Amino acid sequence: MSEDGLYEEAEEQEELYEHYRFVADPGQEPLRVDKFLMDRVPNATRNKIQIATRAGNVHVNGETVKPNYRVKPKDVVAVVMAQPPRDRTIHPENIPLNILYEDKDVVVINKQPDLVVHPGHGNYTGTLVNGLMYHFKNLPDLGKHDDPRPGLVHRLDKGTSGVMVVAKNELAMSGLAQQFFDRTTDRLYNALVWGEFEEDEGRIEGHIGRSLKNRLQMDVFPDGEFGKHAVTHYKVLERFGYVTLVQCKLETGRTHQIRAHMRYIGHPLFNDERYGGDKVLKGTTFTKYKQFIQNCFDELARPALHAKSLAFTQPITKERLEFNTELPEDMQAVLEKWRVYIASRKE
């Protein structure tokens, strides 16, 4: 599949390659093929699927169809392209890793900002996994055959920095995965968020699931009608009036949990573009203040989130290990800017 989207114009070529193939369940209710595929093809949008269908890249039972075709029970729906599917083999790359700890079973790293954890749509090289494959051989993998994730038992978003643990063998991977599932790991994050908090600490609870309006976002569903149970505990560390530095403790580990939960309670992460934190949400209308915020955004060109510490039980030796990291330079620099700004206002 091309990086530009779901489709390639189906020109008159001698061969088309099947990228996706789905067989509708025997009890499948009539459903438009674009909606059918949107829930099954990774990173697809309805608009891209409709364009692909009109271009002849969507086949049902071997025949091209229109976007409004309704899938019926046992229909075979395929997405075809002019080029063969992308090679899913992960190739080792010499990517520098900040290793905090290593033994024969696990390795703990301090992930730098803007490093994608594993290959995916638009990021097939230059990821943490490519680096792990270079530095460590024969890493175990619990991922799907078409989505390999060697060594990974958890992940951090691209823009999130901080501590991660990686398994070096299958026994360690199984033990670590069980700990994350059982919630016996301890994870603390530091986040700079918009707004002032009345309380010094609090608890956020609300199911988290894929947004019904924007598939790139996660939403909070307080009534639990969608998504999975999620709980975040927070504690105020430092107040700056317009923004606040908070510590977040994860009780669960859902995709974008801190980012979605903080937006849900009205405190989006500072400079989190996806969740609306990349604009002036609190403060004055003065040009000088707006320029100050822009300077902070330029310094910290990502969501202000850092995985500060991680504690887990070494799955083989059963020793409890705990790792704590310093805030990265970009977050430290922005915090210092806020300290100076607030101090100058008080004078």
ZIBELCOR-V15319 format. One record per helix or strand of 3 or more residues. SS is the DSSP state (@ for helix, = for strand). FROM is the first residue (numbers start at 0). LEN is the number of residues. Records with the same first field share a line. If there is no record, write none. Layout:
SS=FROM-LEN, FROM-LEN
This chain:
==16-7, 57-3, 75-6, 98-4, 105-6, 160-7, 185-9, 200-5, 206-4, 217-4, 230-9, 242-8, 304-9, 319-5
@=32-6, 45-9, 127-8, 169-13, 256-8, 272-3, 286-13, 328-18
